[in-house]
């Protein structure tokens, strides 16, 4: 009986000490998740930066166009793309022509015109 008890205690101590030297899979998974999170945040930042650059380019295109200033006051606070769609519609362009000039879908142009008029 004593031999069995001593054997169980020795095996328990060996397993306890071995547990310190084994790889922790949860820790590796946490590191992978953290790396994924950082990558996602960097991608989001880059996308926001690119969107800002594109909006600035769109703004500079419209500043040089004197006709765009004839937009009604209700649309002055709207994004420049909405103003451009409205302006082209006022000058008799069809929805398909507006879609080509603004790189939007025809459905998006129709939605903008229906919502803002």
N, C-alpha and C positions, 0 to 999 in steps of 0.2 A: 504494500500500500504506500509506503514511504517512497519507493522507487517511482511509482506512477505520479505521485504528487510532485516530486522533484523534477521529473521529466516534463510535466505540464508547465511548471514554472520556468524551466530553462527554455523550452520552446516558445513560451510567451515572451520572454526577454529577447530572444533572437529575433522574433517577428517584430517586436517593438523597435528594436534598433535598426532592423532592415527597412522599416517604414520611413525612416529619416533619409535614406539614400535613394528612395524610389522617386521617379519623376511625377510631378503633380500635373495631371492632365487639365485640371480646372484652371490652373495658373496659365498654362499655354493658351487655353481657350480665351481667357480674359485678355491676354496680350494681343491675340488676333482680333478680338472685338475692339479693343482700344485702337489698334492700327487701322482697322476699317473705319472707325469713327473719325479719326484724324484725316484719313484720305477723303472721306465724304465731305468733311468741313472744308478742306482745301478745294475740292471740286466746286462746291457751292460758292465759295468766295470768288473763284475764277469765273464762274458763270455770271455772277452779279457784276463783276468788273467788266466783262464783255458786253453785258446788256447796257451798262452805263455808257460805254464807249459808243455802242450803236445808237443809243438815244441822243447822244451829243452830235453824232454825225447827221442824224435825221434833223436835229434842231438847226444845224448849220446849213443844211440844204434848204430848209424852209425860210430862213432869215433872208436869203437872197431873193426870194420870190415875193414881189410886191403885192401880188393878188391875194396871197394868203392872209393879208392883214384885214381883208374885208369880211372876216368871220364875225358872226353875230356875238354879242357879249355873253350870251348863255354858253357858248362853246369855248370861250377864252380860257377857262380853267380846265378844259379837257386835254388829254394827251395830244401831242402834235399829229400823231397818226390819224386820230379821229377828226381833227381839224382838216387834214389833207383830204380825207375821204369826203367830208362835207363839201369842201371847196371844189373838188373834182365833180361831185354830183351837181353842184350849183351851176357849173359850166357845161352841163349836158353830157357828161361822159356816162356810158352805160356801166352797169355793175361789173361786167367782165373786163372792160377797159380799166376801171378803177382797181380791180383785183390784180391785173397785170402790172400796173404802175406802182402799187403799194406792196406787192408780193404777198397778198392775202388771198384766202379762198373767197370765191364769190359769195358763199354762205356767210362768211365773216363780214364782208362788206354790207350785205343785206341786213345783218343783225345790227351793225353800227348805225346804218341809216334809219332803221326802224326805231331803235332805242333813243337816238338823239334828235329825232324830228318830231 
